[in-house]
């Protein structure tokens, strides 16, 4: 008899234990699986995402420079490169063109900025001023990415045709299940311009490092966009707004001309730094500067020897403008705005 | 007088009592006929009479007529119940008790980690490996000893240094979710299995189907391996000692086919004559390009700094040199392993204990590598009262490893744009001087810097010995307490608590004289008008990593084992709940300017970017490793397992489990996942119609159906980001984060549904036995990377896109025979598995992805097996120029670019790279005390892709293959070779086409003699005590007996095949 009672009691006990275990489970199972993971919920998270320069600043598509006449490559050097690069250099359309980083990396930046917008819309704790800056930065990087993509994959902006020329898929949400069709060139550039404009209002004038966009950067980027669109007066106005904030110039005489890397990464002229590590065809040991481009620079620049190495074989090697083979082809710098 | 009458009455009654009772007497012994003292013998339940056996094992107990059963209990032995219904009561009853270890030795009981089930009651598919089988191969790692011992267990060692085990094929598409769960006694083991003392292992049970494994729930989708440790032993005091020594042949470096030095030099001369090196040799970037001695001499000769005669003499000498000879002589040696183990056990019926200590020491195959393992294991079983049992275990494991991280080994790459080293490199010359080998930089440039303010920048491989050392130490504690309380004899409550904790520390110390330190110091040296400044200070560089793990598990179970109505019905049930938590912490850091003796270091500036010397590496920050990480895994589970047997013939079982875990980012309700199984078993040998057939001893049929899972993906409604520590390659030092996954609310755990049908038989008194099992599995909701539209920002996401279907057979046949003193036992296994992808919604790339490294990775494709082997169609060589030819649009084609990007439908599909049919043959013959055994394993039905010569890589990166010697050289060669002609300039697409064509696919069928073991057992009486000795000699990796591969490569290994191991040893029991 006493066994049955015991049995029942222990059954009840087991259930009590189980249910209490179950309910305390909630807390037990809430512990994060890894200290490195988080949900994007705080300003610190969003700030960290925008500071991830390996993804936000390093997306610049190398395709923009590889097929241009700013550089040339000697035949035996070209033949040693993978087939895909050879086809890019000679502008051939082929299924072997496997280089897709120029398409993927800018879209990754666009996705990150969409995640940031959605996090801000869900509600983030913090001062409004800081939230504004984050929003402004996200708008800047998104528009910058779309600008790069538009130059590569769409027809040039032309007021007469751009409303039916095919543009880019304009992603504005991060959900990967949503499908987007290509918009028109007009819509694409409209988005770019409006994003930069909003950014000029939201961004601060001075920033800790040129990897973070500033007001001057937004104006500079806006100027470049107008230049591409052919709206020269708007471009001039935007450029002047940018230079009004930051217009430092380098004195080439101060630089060490004999070094292989005379410019530092963040030298005074840099307003915003974007770069690439793709497109190894452009590395200094391979790409050479054609004579006519060389001739277009004025003598003083040339004498300073800061840009190029003159070689006995009468070819010109490009000195890397910054560290480790990174090409700052997207530097919004004061110098460029003066031409 | 009155006293006499009373006394007479009493006597009468006692005699009357006696008439209705009888005495039962007998003797209790162990399996070796040694008497066991102190056995508790009871009749009629715990309230009945109890007697103890004496020191001769004899007992004497009164038994009422109606009693049928007598029970024998002793803490060191399995409980035994003897039926005395038909026992004549004036004869001695001889009872033999088996120790709990021995029970498992005969594999009469299977242990799942939750309960022990007698073999005649199981419905699921279990395989047991006994202690005798485990001693056949000498190894420091218990997992090595299981290879080839049971059907259905497959070992994949194709990738160098890695071991993948699978049970009945693959059930997932994610490489990270493969592999069976490994359990030690009752809980999964969180430490390193190589640290466990193999002598502590009594037996191993493999759980192969859903009914067996579903009690382990969401981690058992790939099967479970349960390692059962030895338990405290019998009443007598016992000592067990063993020692063995193993020596391994030197690493078979020359078994990897490489281009000969002579051919390589011919290629270099050809390239030189064609001006291939001219641009690079004279460019300003030549400082960072490595050139070989032959090229240097050719240029020197052209510039008239070296005479023709000297040039040809030197080259002729270099043709005969193979760097692997010197590597083996100076940097490699014979690996040796020593193992010592001592175990002591004893106790009485209240308390039994076992203590074991073991030491393993390995001197590795590369000079400077060594491993030492120490294991101390203390176990105790205490019978606190009739109903209360307590058992405790404390295991302490320590591992200390040292390895020499000299950059020079058989895989060495000199950098500077090259792959492997040129084959005629020399490490030491005839005068015994250690020679320089170019590394990272152009060595002629390095020579120009000698004698300046920089440290010596040369790399001398033989001087680097002991300058780059990795010291790793690891301590692991495993403590467990089991409490068993018997509410009634058939209802027991268990409480188990397990604590595991470990600390690991790794140190990578590079002395200042090492190349790495000198190189780093030199790179950051600033030389200007102010003098010489060392940004990286002089001294050693010490990189430390720490790991701490702590895990606790607690489990409560209720066990019910009751027979009703005289054995007509029996129920076995176990139910309970379990909580487990494990935390892992890691911390890494590096210090510079380190003095290993004083243990002091210097401060460095990690923040600023400095120009490197001569711009060799641009502007950079000092590279460092710094970081912290904590990962936590928590599980909550509820489980139940019940089996009902009717008439001891028919069994039905059911098992269910619900798991939840803390994988991140989701609602608690979605974290639970139920898994279940059901099974039936029929013991035909107990049926009346078979009881008459004397030659059938056992015949059972089983059928099971169930689900187990693979935890891996959890649904998320928000994106997750992960923080990354700053690295010296970054431009800024702000905290940074990246998006690691986008919201994916439809993610689920993987599910494996398995059906198992089995028939096992035992005939002619075990002269012939075996089993046939058929299984059918379907794995659904398999997680896999799924390519998506890259405009979404990620190029792929993990989704439940896959379905795998598999089926197969596990066959086992064993025979025993004896003629006089000679006994033979043979066991043959054959397992057949076919896993085919039924649904795969991921992106299918063009053929180029699948023909590269064919058969080496999972690569799911619809209607194809996993590890698919594809190749491009090959139409021989062009007779005029030796170009390889393919087939496109119905005709022979040399459009290599198009062929590599063609659709997958046009490729040739062979099958799978993982052997679908595999098995082994175990044979042992013994004559008196001498016994010889060997293990042969075989694999059939798979294919592999062999490497070959690639001219583009040969010219650019020095990657050479011996197929070069068989290349097409003149018209007519195409009749007996498929290797294309060398083309200059090289075309890497042409190389790729040939490398990925049918010409390089071979069958992987093989038969291998795995182990041979000769042992001799003898007993001696010394000083009244009996000593049992066992000496043995064994060889492992004996030989590859046969392979279908035409090139003679070993299909089981992508790189260096394993060397033969010779062992000998002795063990002693007393």
Interface residues (C-beta under 8 A of the other chain):
Chain A: X3 X6 X7 X10 X14 X17 X18 X21 X22 X25 X26 X28 X29 X30 X31 X32 X33 X34 X35 X36 X37 X38 X39 X40 X44 X45 X47 X48 X49 X51 X52 X53 X54 X55 X57 X74 X76 X77 X79 X80 X82 X83 X94 X95 X96 X100 X103 X104 X107 X108 X110 X111 X112 X114 X115 X169 X171 X174 X175 X176 X179 X180 X208 X209 X211 X259 X260 X261 X264 X265 X266 X273 X284 X285 X309 X311 X317 X320 X322 X323 X324 X325
Chain B: X279 X283 X284 X285 X487 X488 X491 X493 X556 X558 X575 X577 X579 X581 X609 X611 X615 X617 X618 X619 X620 X628 X629 X630 X631 X632 X633 X634 X636 X638 X660 X661 X662 X663 X664 X665 X668 X671 X718 X719 X720 X721 X722 X723 X724 X729 X730 X731 X732 X734 X735 X736 X737 X738 X739 X740 X742 X743 X788 X789 X790 X791 X792 X793 X794 X795 X797 X897 X901 X956 X985 X988 X989
